[in-house]
Amino acid sequence: MKPEIFITMKTSLFKIPVWIGLTTLFFTSCKKDTTTPLPEPSPAPSPSYTIPTTYNFSNADYTDATNRLAMMGELITYIRTAHTTTAAVQPTLSAQKLQDMFTAASSPFTNAVLNGSSVQLKNQTSNQFNYIADLEASFIECQQASITGAATPTVSSASSGVAGKLVSSARAILVNANGFEFKEIAEKGLMGSFLYAKALSNLNTISTFDNATPANGLTAQEKAWDEAFAYFGVPITFPTTTVGLRYWGTYCNSVSSAINSNAVMMNAFLKGRAAISNKDNAARDEAKNTLVAMWEKVSAAKCISYLKSAKANLTDQASLHHNLSEAHGFIKAFRYNTTKTITDADVSILLGYFGTNLHNMTTTQIDLSIAKLETVFSLNAALIP
């Protein structure tokens, strides 16, 4: 048997076994550390700045965007000149003039400022989904339809498979052989592939623009945000002022009573622009997200509005095809938003309800379209004017 080992303590009259000393050492070393931890560093304070009540930023610049809006306006107005039931004034539209307006060639505009401008529509229009080729082809078809429609200005000359004019007591429109209105092919098409595509591209990628090096009085980020605002089509005092609205601004205002789009959109534009100028990236991104979501909801709500109008005008072919052409254009616009709420699959389903020939669209398909939009965007069709 091994002898027991003892440690002799100089300050003690007795001996302590090694195992007791080691146990005491173990528990002493495991005692909880009561050292007070260092405080977490305080987050950087948020920038302090004032958000204006109007888009009257001193260095805002969107002259080029405003000129393009005016060019688009003249192109649409020119097509609309053929929408008459009066025999005395039946213009034949020129495909070449429409093409020149699209490319700003050969001074086609009544506004001399536009003719002298260095900007155009075509090079700002997205060619996704083959839109540019389709639009330019429609110019040629539009010219021929205006000739056909002029032969009997007070009587519908269009039918399924035949381009021409649809006339009613309410309106007269030029349509292609599948019943789509030429004016809406251009107007809603450009609203989606040009205005919406450019604005949403600027907003969704705003963080990639330079915001440190000013050029001509503003940074690239400020300029991109200003351009998006210009393509929204409202005055700087919107929504206090609703005079002079254009395109998306007009439609935003028309559904605002149902979805509060006016205040939400304008406040976000103001907050985002002020945030950019004050290098507040968090506030900028929050405003951007608000704009992208509400802009898409405006399109959905207005689409529902036109579908409801179509149901109310089933016996008026001119109004029916006008409303369906409008709604179809809003659905196609969804595709240009890379961060959209609606899925590509649902967009395809909606376009499938319309089919390729509006003469064949049924009330059941209209109802299915409304129901799909209500579900995707949490909208109540009954509340939408």
BELKA-V21752 format. One record per run of one state. SS is the DSSP state (helix for helix, strand for strand, loop for the rest). FROM is the first residue (numbers start at 0). TO is the last residue. If there is no record, write none. Layout:
BEGIN
ss:SS from:FROM to:TO
ss:SS from:FROM to:TO
END
This chain:
BEGIN
ss:loop from:0 to:4
ss:strand from:5 to:7
ss:loop from:8 to:13
ss:strand from:14 to:16
ss:helix from:17 to:28
ss:loop from:29 to:61
ss:helix from:62 to:79
ss:loop from:80 to:93
ss:helix from:94 to:102
ss:loop from:103 to:110
ss:helix from:111 to:114
ss:loop from:115 to:120
ss:helix from:121 to:123
ss:loop from:124 to:126
ss:helix from:127 to:150
ss:loop from:151 to:157
ss:strand from:158 to:158
ss:loop from:159 to:160
ss:strand from:161 to:161
ss:loop from:162 to:162
ss:strand from:163 to:166
ss:loop from:167 to:170
ss:strand from:171 to:174
ss:loop from:175 to:179
ss:strand from:180 to:180
ss:helix from:181 to:203
ss:loop from:204 to:204
ss:helix from:205 to:207
ss:loop from:208 to:213
ss:strand from:214 to:214
ss:loop from:215 to:216
ss:strand from:217 to:217
ss:loop from:218 to:218
ss:helix from:219 to:231
ss:loop from:232 to:246
ss:helix from:247 to:258
ss:loop from:259 to:259
ss:helix from:260 to:276
ss:loop from:277 to:279
ss:helix from:280 to:311
ss:loop from:312 to:315
ss:helix from:316 to:335
ss:loop from:336 to:342
ss:helix from:343 to:353
ss:loop from:354 to:356
ss:helix from:357 to:359
ss:loop from:360 to:361
ss:helix from:362 to:376
ss:loop from:377 to:379
ss:helix from:380 to:382
ss:loop from:383 to:384
END
